[in-house]
Amino acid sequence: MEFHVPTLDSKEKSTELKEVILTSEPNADVNIDLDSKKIMIESEASAETFKQLIVATGHKIS
């Protein structure tokens, strides 16, 4: 699954978001492209789970 996160504007924010996702879903494969502000996640968990985690860290999804 892929999410566009326009509020992802620094390496620190991307690292923090990845840590939050992996804390909740440790088996997820998370790749963040800071230039395009996209997060690609491979996981058994639902897209809704990741949407909630992204929003809970103060980001927006478009």
Secondary structure, 3 states (H helix, E strand, C coil): CEEECCCCCCHHHHHHHHHHHHHHCCCCEEEEECCCCEEEEECCCCHHHHHHHHHHCCCCCC
